[in-house]
Amino acid sequence: MMQIQSAQEALFIAIEMERRAVQLYGRALSLLREQGREAEPLFAMLLKTRADELGHLEQFKSLYAGMEEALERQLILGAVSNGLLFEGGLMEAVRKGILKDIPSMLRYAVQEEEHAAAAYRSFALQCQDEKAKEALLSIASEEDQHLHSLKE
């Protein structure tokens, strides 16, 4: 798991992970809309999950004080090399065919929820900031709930 030096580093990586989760669920919802599947329970579950991820993003952003851009770039590279962020982001995953249809997106979402929950718990163990630690642990539990919903 990725080693962080501060709560701010953990929060920055968590923000990037949540941004990508929001994009992923937004893409899945768009595909379901294109297929006329808005009335399905899957659509409602993904809509709720996307709303939760937006809430997580805002919660992490509210605790993030900012860092130098060079450090942020280094953290993104570290997160990619540690498998926390997909290299090239969501668009690269689309180009590689990982997100070509709903089943492949759901498989990818399961992996991402597992990674997020584990990363947030790991970051919390490394954090000295109690507010950041509490947020990371709370959101890790919510990611576990998403994971459970996705696997149903």
N, C-alpha and C positions, 0 to 999 in steps of 0.2 A: 504494500500500500504506500501511497505517496506520503513523504514526510513534509510537514509544514513547519515553518519557523515562528508563526504567530497566528492569532485568531484572524487577523485581517487577511492573511494568505488563504486560510481555510474558507473564509467568507467569499473571497474573490473567486476561488475555484467553484464553490457551491453556486454562486450566481451564474457562472458560465454553464454549469451543469443544468440548472433550472431553465435558463434561456433556451437551451437546446431541447429540453423536455417539452417546453411550451410549443416550440416549433414542430416537434415530432407529433404531438397530439393534434396540433392544428392541421398538419398535413393529413393525418388519419381521418379527421373530421371532414376535411375537404373531399377526400376520396369517397367517403360514405355518402356525402351530399350528392356528388356526381352520380353515384349509383342509386340515388333515391331511397337511401336506407335510414333516413332521419328518424323513423318511427321505431327502429329496433332498439332493444335494451343496450346493445353495444354502443350505440351513438350516445345515449344518455350517460353511460358509464365514462366514456371518453371525454364527454363535455365536462362532467364533474371533475375528472382527473386533471384536465387542462386548467380548470378554474383553481383547483388546489395548487397546481404547479405555479400558477401566476401569484397566488398568495404566498407560496414559499419564496418566490423570487423577490417579492416586495419585502417580506420579513428579513431576508438576508441583506437586501439593499439598505434597509433602515439601520442595520448594524455596521455596514461597511463605510469606513472613513476615507478610503482611497489610498492608492500607492502610486509610485512612479510608473510611468508607462513601460519602461524597460523591464522592471520587475514583473509587471503584469504579463508581458510577452514571455518572459522566462517561465512564469508559472503555467501559462497555457501550454508551452512546449513540454514542460514536465508532466502536466496532466495528460497530454496526448501520449507521451512515452510510457506512462503508467497505466494506460488504458482507460482513464477516466473520461476523456473526451475523444470523440472520433476525429481523426485527422481530416481536415477539410470541412468539418461540420456536416450539417444535415444535407447540404447540396452535394457534397462528395459521396455521401451514403446513397443518395438518390442516383447519382451517376453510376455507382457501382452495382446498382440493382438491389441493394439491401432493403429498400423501402418501396418496392415495385407494386405491392398489393397489401391488402389488409392483413392477411396471415403473416407475411414477412415483417410488417410493421409491428404487429403484436409480439412476435418473437423478439424483435429488437427492443421493444419497450420493456419486456420482462427482463432482459439483460441489463438495460439501463437502470431500471428500478432497483435491481439487485446491487448493481455497482454503486448507485447513489446511497442506498441505506448503509452499505458497508463503509463507504468513504466517509459519510457524515459521522458515523460512530467512531471511526478511526481518528478523524479530525478532532472530535470532541475529547477524546483521550489525550490528545496533544495540546489542547487549548488551556490557557490559564484564565482567560476571560469567561466569567461565569454566564453572562448573557449569551455570548456566542455558543458556549458549550450547551446551554439549555435549548437554544434554538436548533442546533444541529441534532441533538438527541430527539427532540420533539418531532422534527421533520423526518428524521430517519424512521420513526414509528409510523408516520403517515405514508412514507414510501413503502413500508411493509404492507400497509393496507391496500395501496395501489397494486402492489405485486399480487396480493391475494385476489383482488378483483380481476386482474388480467388473466390469472390462471384458471378462473372459473369458467 
